[in-house]
């Protein structure tokens, strides 16, 4: 089954949007992330990707209160990400209502610790985010502010061999600019790791991109800006969900 997953990006408790992860392009969409989450739930969305950008920059989650509100006032399965580094962070996210957590920086900086997270909390709860610029296929972390020397495919392989099941892959050059997903990137990842549940993120322009990603073989697609700018309507989402 192919799933579409809306994202809400948080700064100072507000829903924002960025282009290519550049914080200088920040635009506030709404002061009420809960209301946006409830709107998604009302049309049949089941899962939400909640991104704590404050946490990503500072290295520890900051917007627990938003996570708690959305988890408490909707039935959405919230995947929370942003600055999750320690066991304490993981535990707190789950206590505040996250069904899963997605981790990027800690996996790059402390790979053995992340591998232990998979063992400790289970592969159904711990997701890896592998965010890259395809010009060099190196992993980017800390809200994409920091480039590493880690190769994308070696990074995924390390955790794949240690029980990883869920992977989110982002082409950071496509995020928030609606130039279309990097289909070749997702094809390659799927070919190399056919057993992984892959979420594609970045570049979605409309429903046709969802269909194309589904045809590539990934299991889900994360979207945001296209909806917030009206390129994807509520009616589009309802129709796609009904047909799926």
Buried (B, 14 or more C-beta within 10 A) or exposed (E): EBBBBBBBBBBEBBBBBBBBBBBEEBEEBBEBBBEBBBBBBEBEBEBBBBBBBBBBBBBBBBBBEBBBBBBEBBEBBBBBBBBBBBEEBBEBBBEBBBBBBBBBBBBBBBBEBBBBBBEEBEBEBBBBBBBBBBEEBBBBBBBBEEBBEBBBBEBBBBBBEBEBBBBBBBBBBBBBBBEBBBBEBBEBBBEEBEEBBBBBBBBBBBBEBBBBBBEBBBBBBBBBBBBBEEBBEEEBBBEBBEEE
